[in-house]
Amino acid sequence: MPSGELASFEDLVILDTSIDTVRQLYKGTPDEALLNDLSETLENAPGKAIYHWIGKPWLLRRGGKSGFAYLLQNVEDGLVVLIKNNHIKPDQEGTHVKIELSPKVIRDQYPEALQIMLDDIARAACSDDPQPNGCAVHLACDLQGWTPPKISPTP
């Protein structure tokens, strides 16, 4: 039987299913003082810096290909916060905040507590009352009994 095919679903064993990542977008206007502080911090420490915000230490760096100006990462809490959408002027309301949750923080919190935390982070990043504006949930499924097909390299 070719690789990647199942003889039947009887061969498939599901070991675990879970939510792997949550990415919540917020529409609002980024806080100008925060943007200035993030910019100044990176000017003084090109590349990346430790930034203290909302009572936590964050690794701060440019957003790169993410489409956002700034990326704040807190590995201990399993959080990534992207601030200031590069495709919208900073003084205009838009999807300026994206918060990503790791599997660890998702496992350790109730959904209601996670939503409160997400909303609090978004409020700290905006000068107005940000509103949820889309959410991506990535699911994971660990299974046995299936071998992925071999992919030939493209010439």
MONORDA-V794432 format. One line per field, one symbol per residue. psi: psi as a letter, one per 40 degrees, with the letter a starting at -180 (. if undefined). burial: # if it has 16 or more other ideal C-beta (glycine too) atoms within 10 Angstrom, else .. A space follows every 50 residues. Layout:
psi->???
burial->???
This chain:
psi->hiieihdiedehhhdiiihdihhhihhahihddddddddddddegiciih hhhfeihihhiiebedeidihhhgddefihhhhgheehideihagehhhh hidddddeiiddddddddddddddeieagiiifihhhhiihhiiehhiih hhih.
burial->....................##.########..##..#..##........ #.#....#.##.#....#######..#########..#.#..######## ##..##.......#..###.#######..#..#................. .....
